[in-house]
């Protein structure tokens, strides 16, 4: 039996890249798919019917799929996604929040419209799609559901020229941790993916650095490398895993450290004075450096 037999999965941004690969793999594992995509450009402008093409591709391969072109940046769009799943397949079990755009600028040149558009599609988009699904889960006691969100090292580590994108992606990680707590009693897991893949959104970044992207680069680092962990988390084996961040790409899969206090000092009485902090803060920085080195060592690649 396929791992996602009889499950209904809604995948945003599924017309191309990572979303398309996830849709195809989940369909191959038996899921009924709602392919959502506006079909726009990487900056969010324009529309095409690319979602129809992917849905047809799934049907041609013997699967079940319908398309949806609503905007995830609107509350009505998120509700329409759920309704599409209910109308087509009678339920919903999996939500993959993958849709995204880029409007890269340094903070010196970033206009309000650049900030608002990226936050709307990424961070608000996760809210718009997750809220109606969460209410559906609670109201119908729909067990075994999954929400899989997409963050990025641009938000988790930081990346030059992506203040809007990084802020949204860091926010998604925080949003996911809260959502995991709120949906735990309903048996729904919420996990986050930090992907590393060559797609139409990331290839120009390499080209702008003067690098070329060949077919062998796409084979080694394309979006097909992201789909397996997303599909695995959506399946029954992922039932006990929630509130985690998985970093994946180029043949690698790893789990990321969550925010924790590494070391702290406590003053029993009074407020810290600056001379005391002269002594304490360097020790905190040393503890942080040791923690980072330990994490780097344990996170080193293991060949299988």
C-alpha positions in Angstrom: 0.0 0.0 0.0 1.3 3.5 -0.9 2.2 5.6 2.1 -0.4 8.3 1.4 -3.2 6.2 0.1 -6.6 8.0 0.6 -5.0 11.1 2.0 -5.8 14.6 0.5 -2.9 17.0 0.2 -3.1 20.7 -0.6 0.3 22.1 -1.9 0.8 25.8 -2.4 3.2 27.0 -5.0 3.0 23.6 -6.7 3.2 24.8 -10.3 7.0 24.7 -10.5 10.1 23.8 -8.5 9.9 22.3 -5.0 6.1 22.4 -4.9 5.7 20.6 -8.2 8.1 17.9 -7.1 6.3 17.4 -3.8 2.9 17.2 -5.6 4.2 14.6 -8.0 5.8 12.5 -5.3 2.8 12.6 -2.9 0.6 11.7 -5.8 2.8 8.7 -6.6 2.4 7.7 -3.0 -1.4 7.6 -3.4 -2.4 11.1 -2.2 -5.2 13.1 -3.9 -3.6 16.5 -4.7 -4.9 20.1 -4.8 -2.2 21.9 -6.9 -2.3 25.6 -6.0 -0.3 28.2 -7.9 -1.0 31.7 -9.2 1.5 31.0 -12.0 3.1 34.3 -11.5 6.7 35.5 -11.9 9.2 35.2 -9.1 8.4 38.7 -7.9 4.7 37.8 -7.6 3.5 39.6 -10.7 1.5 38.1 -13.5 -0.5 34.8 -13.7 -0.6 31.7 -15.8 -2.4 28.4 -15.7 0.6 26.3 -14.6 -1.4 24.7 -11.8 -3.7 23.1 -14.5 -0.6 21.6 -16.2 0.7 19.9 -13.1 -2.7 18.6 -12.1 -3.0 17.1 -15.6 0.4 15.6 -15.4 -0.6 13.8 -12.2 -3.9 12.6 -13.8 -1.9 11.4 -16.9 0.2 9.3 -14.5 -2.9 7.7 -13.0 -3.3 9.9 -10.0 -6.0 12.2 -8.8 -5.5 16.0 -8.8 -7.3 19.3 -9.3 -5.9 22.8 -9.6 -6.5 26.0 -7.7 -5.2 29.5 -8.6 -6.3 31.5 -5.5 -3.8 33.8 -3.8 -2.4 32.4 -0.5 -1.8 36.0 0.6 -5.5 36.5 1.1 -7.7 35.0 3.8 -10.4 34.2 1.2 -7.7 32.4 -0.8 -6.8 30.1 2.1 -10.4 29.3 2.7 -10.9 28.6 -1.0 -8.0 26.1 -0.9 -9.8 24.1 1.8 -13.1 24.3 0.0 -11.4 23.0 -3.2 -10.2 20.0 -1.4 -13.6 19.4 0.2 -15.5 19.8 -3.1 -13.1 17.6 -5.1 -12.2 14.9 -2.6 -14.4 15.2 0.5 -11.7 16.1 3.0 -8.2 17.4 3.7 -5.3 15.8 5.5 -2.1 17.5 4.5 -1.2 21.1 4.0 2.2 22.0 2.4 2.8 25.8 2.7 5.4 26.2 -0.1 4.3 29.3 -2.1 6.8 32.1 -2.2 8.2 35.1 -4.1 11.4 37.1 -4.0 12.0 40.9 -4.1 15.6 41.1 -3.0 17.0 44.5 -2.1 19.3 45.9 0.5 17.5 47.8 3.3 18.8 51.0 1.7 16.8 50.4 -1.5 13.9 48.2 -0.2 10.6 50.0 -0.8 7.5 49.4 1.3 5.9 47.5 -1.5 8.8 45.1 -1.7 8.5 44.4 2.1 4.7 44.0 2.1 4.6 41.7 -0.9 7.1 39.2 0.4 5.7 39.2 3.9 2.2 38.8 2.5 2.9 35.7 0.4 5.3 34.0 2.8 4.4 34.8 6.4 0.8 35.9 6.0 0.3 33.2 3.4 1.1 30.5 6.0 -1.5 32.0 8.3 -4.1 32.3 5.6 -3.9 28.7 4.6 -3.2 27.2 8.0 -6.1 28.8 10.0 -9.0 27.4 8.0 -7.3 24.0 7.9 -6.8 24.1 11.7 -10.4 25.0 12.3 -11.5 22.2 10.0 -9.3 19.7 11.9 -10.8 20.8 15.2 -14.4 21.0 14.1 -14.4 17.6 12.4 -12.0 15.8 14.7 -9.9 15.0 11.7 -7.0 13.0 13.1 -3.6 12.2 11.6 -3.3 15.5 9.8 0.0 17.2 8.8 1.1 20.8 8.2 4.5 21.2 6.6 5.9 24.8 6.4 8.8 26.2 4.5 11.4 28.4 6.1 14.9 29.2 4.8 18.5 29.7 5.9 18.0 33.3 4.8 15.8 33.7 7.9 17.4 31.1 10.2 21.0 32.3 9.5 20.5 35.5 7.7 21.4 36.5 4.1 22.6 39.8 2.6 19.9 41.6 0.6 17.0 39.6 1.9 15.6 41.5 4.9 12.0 41.0 3.8 12.4 37.3 2.9 14.6 36.6 5.9 12.1 38.2 8.3 9.2 36.2 6.7 11.1 32.9 6.9 12.2 33.5 10.5 8.6 34.3 11.3 7.5 31.1 9.7 9.8 29.1 12.0 8.2 30.8 15.1 4.7 30.4 13.7 5.3 26.7 13.2 6.4 26.2 16.8 3.3 27.8 18.1 1.0 25.9 15.6 2.6 22.6 16.7 1.6 23.4 20.3 -1.9 24.4 19.4 -2.7 21.4 17.2 -1.0 18.7 19.3 -4.2 17.7 21.1 -5.8 17.0 17.7 -3.0 14.7 16.6 -1.8 17.1 13.9 2.0 17.5 13.5 3.5 20.8 12.3 7.1 20.7 10.9 9.3 23.1 9.0 11.5 22.6 6.0 14.7 24.6 5.4 15.4 23.7 1.8 18.5 24.1 -0.4 17.6 23.6 -4.0 18.3 25.1 -7.4 15.0 26.5 -8.7 13.9 29.4 -10.8 14.0 31.5 -7.7 17.5 30.6 -6.7 19.3 30.0 -10.0 19.5 33.7 -10.8 21.3 34.3 -7.4 24.1 32.1 -8.6 24.1 33.6 -12.1 24.3 37.0 -10.6 27.5 35.9 -8.9 28.9 34.9 -12.3 28.3 31.2 -11.8 26.8 28.9 -14.4 24.2 26.3 -13.7 24.6 23.1 -15.8 22.3 20.0 -16.0 24.6 18.1 -13.6 24.1 20.9 -11.0 20.3 20.5 -11.4 20.6 16.7 -11.0 22.7 17.1 -7.9 20.9 20.0 -6.3 17.4 20.4 -7.9 14.0 20.5 -6.1 13.6 16.7 -6.4 15.9 16.4 -3.4 13.4 18.2 -1.2 10.3 16.2 -1.9 11.2 12.9 -0.1 11.5 14.4 3.4 8.2 16.4 2.9 6.4 13.2 1.7 7.9 11.2 4.6 6.7 13.7 7.2 3.2 13.6 5.6 3.1 9.8 6.0 2.3 7.5 9.0 6.0 7.3 10.0 6.0 11.0 10.8 3.2 10.8 13.3 5.4 11.3 16.4 7.5 14.1 15.0 6.4 17.7 15.4 7.8 21.2 15.9 11.1 20.3 14.1 13.1 22.0 11.4 14.6 19.7 8.8 17.3 21.0 6.5 17.5 19.2 3.2 19.0 19.5 -0.3 21.7 18.2 -2.6 21.3 14.7 -1.2 21.4 15.7 2.4 18.9 15.6 5.2 19.5 17.0 8.6 17.7 18.3 11.7 18.4 21.8 12.9 18.9 23.1 16.4 16.0 25.0 17.9 16.6 28.2 20.0 17.8 27.3 23.5 19.6 29.2 26.3 23.1 27.9 26.1 24.4 29.3 29.4 23.3 32.0 31.8 24.3 33.7 35.0 21.9 34.9 37.6 22.4 37.7 40.1 20.6 37.0 43.3 20.0 40.6 44.3 20.1 43.9 42.5 20.5 44.9 38.8 23.5 43.9 36.7 26.0 46.8 36.5 28.2 47.4 33.5 31.4 46.3 35.2 29.8 43.0 36.1 28.7 42.5 32.5 32.3 43.2 31.4 33.1 39.9 33.1 30.0 37.9 32.3 29.3 38.6 28.6 32.7 37.3 27.3 31.9 34.0 29.1 28.5 33.9 27.5 30.2 34.4 24.1 32.7 31.6 24.8 29.9 29.3 25.7 28.1 30.2 22.5 31.2 29.5 20.4 31.7 26.1 22.0 28.1 25.2 21.4 28.4 26.2 17.7 31.5 24.2 17.3 29.8 21.2 18.8 26.8 21.6 16.6 29.0 22.0 13.5 30.8 18.7 14.4 27.7 16.7 15.0 26.1 18.2 11.9 29.0 17.2 9.6 27.9 15.2 6.6 27.8 11.4 7.0 27.9 9.5 3.8 25.5 6.6 3.4 
